Amino acid sequence: MFEPFFTTKPVGKGTGMGMSISHQIVTRKHAGKIICNPDVEQGAEFIIQIPLQQTASAN
């Protein structure tokens, strides 16, 4: 799901880059996590966790 160009939309209806870019920003720039809790009936819940204090390696 976080791979570039992954999409469930028909051809021409999306680039499949949104989740990949979001994942890179949260994990690489902010040393955080994205957790996906899928629900077949209602969609999915995404939890974004970003530490309050950044470490030097997160920059």
C-alpha positions as CSV (number, residue, x, y, z in Angstrom):
1,M,0.0,0.0,0.0
2,F,2.9,2.4,0.6
3,E,4.7,1.4,-2.6
4,P,4.8,4.0,-5.3
5,F,2.2,3.7,-8.0
6,F,0.0,1.3,-5.9
7,T,-3.7,2.1,-6.6
8,T,-7.0,0.4,-6.5
9,K,-8.5,3.0,-8.9
10,P,-9.2,2.5,-12.6
11,V,-6.5,3.4,-15.1
12,G,-6.3,7.2,-15.5
13,K,-8.0,7.9,-12.1
14,G,-5.0,8.2,-9.8
15,T,-1.3,8.2,-9.8
16,G,-0.9,5.9,-6.8
17,M,1.6,8.2,-5.2
18,G,-0.3,9.7,-2.3
19,M,0.3,7.0,0.4
20,S,3.9,6.6,-0.7
21,I,4.7,10.3,-0.4
22,S,2.8,10.5,2.9
23,H,4.8,7.5,4.2
24,Q,8.1,9.0,3.2
25,I,7.3,12.4,4.9
26,V,6.2,10.8,8.1
27,T,8.9,8.2,8.4
28,R,11.9,9.9,6.8
29,K,11.4,13.5,7.7
30,H,9.7,13.2,11.1
31,A,10.9,9.7,12.3
32,G,7.3,8.7,12.7
33,K,5.0,5.8,11.8
34,I,1.9,5.3,9.8
35,I,-0.3,2.4,11.0
36,C,-3.2,1.2,8.8
37,N,-6.2,-0.6,10.4
38,P,-8.3,-1.8,7.5
39,D,-12.0,-2.5,7.8
40,V,-13.6,-4.3,4.9
41,E,-17.0,-2.9,5.8
42,Q,-16.1,0.7,6.5
43,G,-12.8,1.5,4.8
44,A,-9.6,2.0,6.8
45,E,-8.2,4.0,9.7
46,F,-4.8,5.5,9.5
47,I,-2.9,6.5,12.6
48,I,0.1,8.8,12.3
49,Q,2.6,8.9,15.1
50,I,5.3,11.6,15.2
51,P,7.6,12.0,18.1
52,L,7.4,15.2,20.1
53,Q,11.2,15.6,20.0
54,Q,13.2,15.0,16.8
55,T,16.5,13.2,16.8
56,A,19.4,14.4,14.7
57,S,19.0,11.4,12.3
58,A,15.4,12.4,11.4
59,N,16.6,15.6,9.6
